[in-house]
Amino acid sequence: NISLPQQDEILPLSIYPIPSSSYLKVELQNGQSSINYQIVDLNGKQLQSGTAKVNQGKAKIDIEDLPTGNYTLLITEESSAPAKTIFHFSKK
């Protein structure tokens, strides 16, 4: 018997504007009330994390304090089996 690892479910969402200088807007389609997020640099160091409240299908993540550069954004929903999505973005 061969068992395959369970694949993570991907959250259906979009993120804009990219590049951005002050915030990222996350547009969701699942009806979540909040999302958890982490922002890491290219070395894998976590620079920011938190929970963003979703209002009318949209959440806003403040990135104004991040220096100019390229980052990875990991978003997970709050549930017992969280779906997750990873985006790469640039801050100008």
N, CA, C and O atoms as a GROMACS GRO file, in nm:
protein
  368
    1ASN      N    1   0.084  -0.120   0.000
    1ASN     CA    2   0.000   0.000   0.000
    1ASN      C    3   0.087   0.125   0.000
    1ASN      O    4   0.186   0.134   0.073
    2ILE      N    5   0.049   0.218  -0.082
    2ILE     CA    6   0.117   0.348  -0.086
    2ILE      C    7   0.018   0.453  -0.040
    2ILE      O    8  -0.092   0.463  -0.093
    3SER      N    9   0.058   0.531   0.061
    3SER     CA   10  -0.030   0.639   0.105
    3SER      C   11   0.032   0.772   0.064
    3SER      O   12   0.152   0.794   0.080
    4LEU      N   13  -0.050   0.857   0.012
    4LEU     CA   14  -0.005   0.989  -0.030
    4LEU      C   15  -0.039   1.091   0.076
    4LEU      O   16  -0.144   1.082   0.139
    5PRO      N   17   0.049   1.189   0.098
    5PRO     CA   18   0.017   1.293   0.196
    5PRO      C   19  -0.104   1.374   0.152
    5PRO      O   20  -0.126   1.396   0.033
    6GLN      N   21  -0.180   1.417   0.251
    6GLN     CA   22  -0.298   1.498   0.220
    6GLN      C   23  -0.256   1.633   0.165
    6GLN      O   24  -0.170   1.700   0.221
    7GLN      N   25  -0.317   1.673   0.055
    7GLN     CA   26  -0.286   1.800  -0.008
    7GLN      C   27  -0.364   1.912   0.061
    7GLN      O   28  -0.480   1.893   0.100
    8ASP      N   29  -0.300   2.026   0.076
    8ASP     CA   30  -0.368   2.141   0.134
    8ASP      C   31  -0.466   2.199   0.033
    8ASP      O   32  -0.438   2.206  -0.086
    9GLU      N   33  -0.580   2.239   0.083
    9GLU     CA   34  -0.679   2.305   0.000
    9GLU      C   35  -0.633   2.450  -0.022
    9GLU      O   36  -0.580   2.514   0.069
   10ILE      N   37  -0.654   2.499  -0.143
   10ILE     CA   38  -0.613   2.636  -0.175
   10ILE      C   39  -0.733   2.728  -0.159
   10ILE      O   40  -0.842   2.699  -0.207
   11LEU      N   41  -0.711   2.840  -0.092
   11LEU     CA   42  -0.817   2.940  -0.076
   11LEU      C   43  -0.839   3.015  -0.206
   11LEU      O   44  -0.743   3.060  -0.268
   12PRO      N   45  -0.964   3.029  -0.249
   12PRO     CA   46  -0.992   3.109  -0.369
   12PRO      C   47  -0.993   3.258  -0.332
   12PRO      O   48  -1.086   3.307  -0.268
   13LEU      N   49  -0.889   3.329  -0.374
   13LEU     CA   50  -0.879   3.471  -0.341
   13LEU      C   51  -0.790   3.542  -0.441
   13LEU      O   52  -0.721   3.479  -0.521
   14SER      N   53  -0.794   3.674  -0.436
   14SER     CA   54  -0.702   3.755  -0.516
   14SER      C   55  -0.646   3.865  -0.428
   14SER      O   56  -0.708   3.908  -0.331
   15ILE      N   57  -0.525   3.908  -0.464
   15ILE     CA   58  -0.455   4.010  -0.386
   15ILE      C   59  -0.412   4.123  -0.479
   15ILE      O   60  -0.361   4.098  -0.588
   16TYR      N   61  -0.433   4.245  -0.436
   16TYR     CA   62  -0.394   4.362  -0.516
   16TYR      C   63  -0.376   4.481  -0.423
   16TYR      O   64  -0.423   4.471  -0.309
   17PRO      N   65  -0.315   4.591  -0.459
   17PRO     CA   66  -0.232   4.609  -0.579
   17PRO      C   67  -0.093   4.550  -0.557
   17PRO      O   68  -0.043   4.548  -0.445
   18ILE      N   69  -0.033   4.501  -0.663
   18ILE     CA   70   0.104   4.449  -0.658
   18ILE      C   71   0.178   4.513  -0.774
   18ILE      O   72   0.135   4.495  -0.888
   19PRO      N   73   0.287   4.585  -0.754
   19PRO     CA   74   0.347   4.616  -0.624
   19PRO      C   75   0.263   4.718  -0.548
   19PRO      O   76   0.177   4.786  -0.604
   20SER      N   77   0.290   4.727  -0.419
   20SER     CA   78   0.218   4.820  -0.334
   20SER      C   79   0.316   4.892  -0.243
   20SER      O   80   0.427   4.844  -0.220
   21SER      N   81   0.274   5.008  -0.191
   21SER     CA   82   0.362   5.082  -0.100
   21SER      C   83   0.306   5.090   0.042
   21SER      O   84   0.380   5.118   0.136
   22SER      N   85   0.176   5.066   0.059
   22SER     CA   86   0.120   5.084   0.193
   22SER      C   87   0.028   4.971   0.241
   22SER      O   88   0.022   4.946   0.361
   23TYR      N   89  -0.042   4.902   0.153
   23TYR     CA   90  -0.134   4.797   0.196
   23TYR      C   91  -0.158   4.698   0.082
   23TYR      O   92  -0.136   4.728  -0.035
   24LEU      N   93  -0.205   4.580   0.120
   24LEU     CA   94  -0.253   4.480   0.026
   24LEU      C   95  -0.399   4.456   0.055
   24LEU      O   96  -0.438   4.442   0.171
   25LYS      N   97  -0.481   4.450  -0.047
   25LYS     CA   98  -0.621   4.412  -0.031
   25LYS      C   99  -0.636   4.267  -0.074
   25LYS      O  100  -0.585   4.225  -0.178
   26VAL      N  101  -0.705   4.191   0.009
   26VAL     CA  102  -0.730   4.050  -0.017
   26VAL      C  103  -0.880   4.035  -0.043
   26VAL      O  104  -0.962   4.069   0.043
   27GLU      N  105  -0.914   3.986  -0.160
   27GLU     CA  106  -1.054   3.965  -0.196
   27GLU      C  107  -1.082   3.816  -0.189
   27GLU      O  108  -1.019   3.736  -0.259
   28LEU      N  109  -1.179   3.778  -0.103
   28LEU     CA  110  -1.209   3.638  -0.077
   28LEU      C  111  -1.344   3.598  -0.134
   28LEU      O  112  -1.432   3.682  -0.155
   29GLN      N  113  -1.359   3.468  -0.159
   29GLN     CA  114  -1.484   3.418  -0.214
   29GLN      C  115  -1.553   3.317  -0.124
   29GLN      O  116  -1.659   3.265  -0.159
   30ASN      N  117  -1.494   3.287  -0.006
   30ASN     CA  118  -1.549   3.182   0.080
   30ASN      C  119  -1.640   3.230   0.191
   30ASN      O  120  -1.702   3.148   0.258
   31GLY      N  121  -1.651   3.360   0.213
   31GLY     CA  122  -1.735   3.410   0.320
   31GLY      C  123  -1.673   3.403   0.457
   31GLY      O  124  -1.745   3.401   0.557
   32GLN      N  125  -1.539   3.399   0.466
   32GLN     CA  126  -1.472   3.398   0.596
   32GLN      C  127  -1.495   3.531   0.666
   32GLN      O  128  -1.518   3.633   0.602
   33SER      N  129  -1.488   3.528   0.799
   33SER     CA  130  -1.500   3.651   0.876
   33SER      C  131  -1.364   3.710   0.909
   33SER      O  132  -1.353   3.828   0.940
   34SER      N  133  -1.258   3.627   0.901
   34SER     CA  134  -1.122   3.676   0.921
   34SER      C  135  -1.024   3.578   0.857
   34SER      O  136  -1.057   3.463   0.829
   35ILE      N  137  -0.903   3.627   0.835
   35ILE     CA  138  -0.795   3.543   0.783
   35ILE      C  139  -0.670   3.565   0.868
   35ILE      O  140  -0.650   3.673   0.924
   36ASN      N  141  -0.588   3.464   0.876
   36ASN     CA  142  -0.457   3.476   0.941
   36ASN      C  143  -0.354   3.494   0.831
   36ASN      O  144  -0.368   3.435   0.723
   37TYR      N  145  -0.252   3.573   0.857
   37TYR     CA  146  -0.150   3.592   0.755
   37TYR      C  147  -0.011   3.601   0.818
   37TYR      O  148   0.004   3.634   0.935
   38GLN      N  149   0.088   3.569   0.735
   38GLN     CA  150   0.228   3.584   0.771
   38GLN      C  151   0.299   3.643   0.651
   38GLN      O  152   0.269   3.606   0.537
   39ILE      N  153   0.391   3.734   0.675
   39ILE     CA  154   0.475   3.790   0.568
   39ILE      C  155   0.618   3.754   0.602
   39ILE      O  156   0.666   3.783   0.711
   40VAL      N  157   0.687   3.689   0.507
   40VAL     CA  158   0.826   3.649   0.526
   40VAL      C  159   0.912   3.709   0.416
   40VAL      O  160   0.864   3.733   0.305
   41ASP      N  161   1.040   3.732   0.448
   41ASP     CA  162   1.131   3.785   0.346
   41ASP      C  163   1.187   3.668   0.264
   41ASP      O  164   1.150   3.553   0.286
   42LEU      N  165   1.277   3.698   0.170
   42LEU     CA  166   1.331   3.595   0.082
   42LEU      C  167   1.420   3.495   0.155
   42LEU      O  168   1.448   3.388   0.102
   43ASN      N  169   1.465   3.528   0.276
   43ASN     CA  170   1.544   3.436   0.357
   43ASN      C  171   1.458   3.349   0.448
   43ASN      O  172   1.509   3.265   0.522
   44GLY      N  173   1.326   3.368   0.442
   44GLY     CA  174   1.235   3.289   0.523
   44GLY      C  175   1.209   3.346   0.661
   44GLY      O  176   1.141   3.283   0.742
   45LYS      N  177   1.262   3.465   0.690
   45LYS     CA  178   1.240   3.528   0.820
   45LYS      C  179   1.102   3.592   0.826
   45LYS      O  180   1.065   3.671   0.739
   46GLN      N  181   1.024   3.556   0.929
   46GLN     CA  182   0.892   3.615   0.945
   46GLN      C  183   0.906   3.760   0.991
   46GLN      O  184   0.968   3.786   1.094
   47LEU      N  185   0.848   3.853   0.916
   47LEU     CA  186   0.856   3.994   0.949
   47LEU      C  187   0.727   4.048   1.008
   47LEU      O  188   0.728   4.146   1.083
   48GLN      N  189   0.617   3.985   0.974
   48GLN     CA  190   0.487   4.035   1.019
   48GLN      C  191   0.388   3.919   1.018
   48GLN      O  192   0.396   3.831   0.933
   49SER      N  193   0.296   3.920   1.114
   49SER     CA  194   0.188   3.821   1.116
   49SER      C  195   0.070   3.881   1.188
   49SER      O  196   0.084   3.977   1.264
   50GLY      N  197  -0.047   3.825   1.165
   50GLY     CA  198  -0.165   3.876   1.233
   50GLY      C  199  -0.292   3.817   1.178
   50GLY      O  200  -0.291   3.722   1.099
   51THR      N  201  -0.400   3.875   1.221
   51THR     CA  202  -0.534   3.838   1.175
   51THR      C  203  -0.597   3.961   1.113
   51THR      O  204  -0.595   4.069   1.172
   52ALA      N  205  -0.653   3.945   0.995
   52ALA     CA  206  -0.720   4.056   0.927
   52ALA      C  207  -0.869   4.027   0.921
   52ALA      O  208  -0.911   3.918   0.880
   53LYS      N  209  -0.948   4.122   0.963
   53LYS     CA  210  -1.093   4.110   0.960
   53LYS      C  211  -1.142   4.125   0.816
   53LYS      O  212  -1.094   4.211   0.742
   54VAL      N  213  -1.237   4.041   0.777
   54VAL     CA  214  -1.294   4.045   0.643
   54VAL      C  215  -1.426   4.120   0.648
   54VAL      O  216  -1.513   4.087   0.729
   55ASN      N  217  -1.441   4.221   0.563
   55ASN     CA  218  -1.562   4.301   0.556
   55ASN      C  219  -1.609   4.303   0.411
   55ASN      O  220  -1.537   4.351   0.323
   56GLN      N  221  -1.727   4.253   0.385
   56GLN     CA  222  -1.785   4.245   0.251
   56GLN      C  223  -1.691   4.175   0.154
   56GLN      O  224  -1.674   4.218   0.040
   57GLY      N  225  -1.631   4.064   0.200
   57GLY     CA  226  -1.546   3.983   0.115
   57GLY      C  227  -1.405   4.036   0.094
   57GLY      O  228  -1.331   3.982   0.013
   58LYS      N  229  -1.366   4.142   0.166
   58LYS     CA  230  -1.234   4.201   0.148
   58LYS      C  231  -1.165   4.224   0.282
   58LYS      O  232  -1.229   4.260   0.381
   59ALA      N  233  -1.034   4.201   0.283
   59ALA     CA  234  -0.951   4.228   0.400
   59ALA      C  235  -0.836   4.317   0.356
   59ALA      O  236  -0.798   4.318   0.239
   60LYS      N  237  -0.781   4.392   0.451
   60LYS     CA  238  -0.672   4.483   0.421
   60LYS      C  239  -0.554   4.452   0.513
   60LYS      O  240  -0.571   4.441   0.634
   61ILE      N  241  -0.434   4.436   0.454
   61ILE     CA  242  -0.313   4.407   0.530
   61ILE      C  243  -0.218   4.525   0.513
   61ILE      O  244  -0.180   4.560   0.401
   62ASP      N  245  -0.181   4.586   0.624
   62ASP     CA  246  -0.093   4.702   0.622
   62ASP      C  247   0.052   4.656   0.605
   62ASP      O  248   0.102   4.576   0.684
   63ILE      N  249   0.120   4.707   0.501
   63ILE     CA  250   0.261   4.673   0.479
   63ILE      C  251   0.349   4.798   0.477
   63ILE      O  252   0.464   4.793   0.432
   64GLU      N  253   0.296   4.909   0.525
   64GLU     CA  254   0.367   5.037   0.519
   64GLU      C  255   0.502   5.034   0.591
   64GLU      O  256   0.595   5.101   0.548
   65ASP      N  257   0.513   4.958   0.700
   65ASP     CA  258   0.637   4.955   0.778
   65ASP      C  259   0.743   4.862   0.719
   65ASP      O  260   0.857   4.862   0.767
   66LEU      N  261   0.709   4.784   0.617
   66LEU     CA  262   0.809   4.696   0.555
   66LEU      C  263   0.901   4.777   0.465
   66LEU      O  264   0.855   4.869   0.397
   67PRO      N  265   1.030   4.745   0.463
   67PRO     CA  266   1.120   4.812   0.369
   67PRO      C  267   1.090   4.767   0.225
   67PRO      O  268   1.028   4.663   0.204
   68THR      N  269   1.134   4.846   0.129
   68THR     CA  270   1.118   4.810  -0.012
   68THR      C  271   1.182   4.674  -0.036
   68THR      O  272   1.293   4.649   0.011
   69GLY      N  273   1.113   4.586  -0.108
   69GLY     CA  274   1.169   4.454  -0.136
   69GLY      C  275   1.065   4.355  -0.181
   69GLY      O  276   0.951   4.392  -0.208
   70ASN      N  277   1.104   4.229  -0.190
   70ASN     CA  278   1.017   4.120  -0.231
   70ASN      C  279   0.986   4.031  -0.111
   70ASN      O  280   1.074   4.003  -0.029
   71TYR      N  281   0.861   3.988  -0.102
   71TYR     CA  282   0.814   3.913   0.014
   71TYR      C  283   0.721   3.800  -0.028
   71TYR      O  284   0.673   3.795  -0.142
   72THR      N  285   0.698   3.709   0.065
   72THR     CA  286   0.600   3.602   0.048
   72THR      C  287   0.492   3.622   0.152
   72THR      O  288   0.520   3.647   0.270
   73LEU      N  289   0.367   3.612   0.108
   73LEU     CA  290   0.250   3.627   0.195
   73LEU      C  291   0.181   3.492   0.203
   73LEU      O  292   0.141   3.436   0.101
   74LEU      N  293   0.166   3.439   0.325
   74LEU     CA  294   0.096   3.314   0.348
   74LEU      C  295  -0.035   3.347   0.418
   74LEU      O  296  -0.036   3.410   0.523
   75ILE      N  297  -0.145   3.303   0.358
   75ILE     CA  298  -0.278   3.330   0.414
   75ILE      C  299  -0.345   3.198   0.448
   75ILE      O  300  -0.346   3.105   0.367
   76THR      N  301  -0.402   3.190   0.570
   76THR     CA  302  -0.478   3.072   0.610
   76THR      C  303  -0.612   3.118   0.667
   76THR      O  304  -0.623   3.226   0.725
   77GLU      N  305  -0.714   3.034   0.648
   77GLU     CA  306  -0.843   3.067   0.707
   77GLU      C  307  -0.851   3.003   0.844
   77GLU      O  308  -0.777   2.909   0.873
   78GLU      N  309  -0.940   3.052   0.926
   78GLU     CA  310  -0.957   2.997   1.060
   78GLU      C  311  -1.060   2.885   1.056
   78GLU      O  312  -1.180   2.910   1.048
   79SER      N  313  -1.012   2.761   1.062
   79SER     CA  314  -1.100   2.644   1.070
   79SER      C  315  -1.017   2.527   1.118
   79SER      O  316  -0.896   2.539   1.137
   80SER      N  317  -1.082   2.413   1.139
   80SER     CA  318  -1.009   2.297   1.191
   80SER      C  319  -0.914   2.238   1.088
   80SER      O  320  -0.811   2.181   1.125
   81ALA      N  321  -0.945   2.249   0.960
   81ALA     CA  322  -0.856   2.202   0.852
   81ALA      C  323  -0.831   2.320   0.759
   81ALA      O  324  -0.894   2.331   0.654
   82PRO      N  325  -0.738   2.409   0.798
   82PRO     CA  326  -0.724   2.535   0.725
   82PRO      C  327  -0.672   2.519   0.582
   82PRO      O  328  -0.576   2.446   0.556
   83ALA      N  329  -0.737   2.589   0.493
   83ALA     CA  330  -0.686   2.601   0.357
   83ALA      C  331  -0.582   2.712   0.360
   83ALA      O  332  -0.587   2.801   0.445
   84LYS      N  333  -0.488   2.707   0.266
   84LYS     CA  334  -0.389   2.812   0.265
   84LYS      C  335  -0.350   2.851   0.123
   84LYS      O  336  -0.364   2.772   0.030
   85THR      N  337  -0.303   2.972   0.109
   85THR     CA  338  -0.259   3.024  -0.019
   85THR      C  339  -0.132   3.104   0.003
   85THR      O  340  -0.118   3.175   0.102
   86ILE      N  341  -0.038   3.091  -0.090
   86ILE     CA  342   0.088   3.164  -0.084
   86ILE      C  343   0.098   3.256  -0.204
   86ILE      O  344   0.076   3.215  -0.318
   87PHE      N  345   0.131   3.383  -0.177
   87PHE     CA  346   0.152   3.483  -0.283
   87PHE      C  347   0.289   3.545  -0.265
   87PHE      O  348   0.338   3.559  -0.153
   88HIS      N  349   0.349   3.584  -0.376
   88HIS     CA  350   0.473   3.662  -0.372
   88HIS      C  351   0.437   3.803  -0.414
   88HIS      O  352   0.360   3.822  -0.509
   89PHE      N  353   0.491   3.903  -0.344
   89PHE     CA  354   0.461   4.040  -0.379
   89PHE      C  355   0.583   4.129  -0.359
   89PHE      O  356   0.678   4.093  -0.290
   90SER      N  357   0.578   4.245  -0.420
   90SER     CA  358   0.686   4.344  -0.408
   90SER      C  359   0.630   4.467  -0.338
   90SER      O  360   0.516   4.508  -0.363
   91LYS      N  361   0.710   4.525  -0.251
   91LYS     CA  362   0.675   4.652  -0.189
   91LYS      C  363   0.766   4.756  -0.251
   91LYS      O  364   0.887   4.740  -0.259
   92LYS      N  365   0.703   4.865  -0.296
   92LYS     CA  366   0.783   4.971  -0.357
   92LYS      C  367   0.799   5.089  -0.264
   92LYS      O  368   0.864   5.187  -0.299
   0.00000   0.00000   0.00000
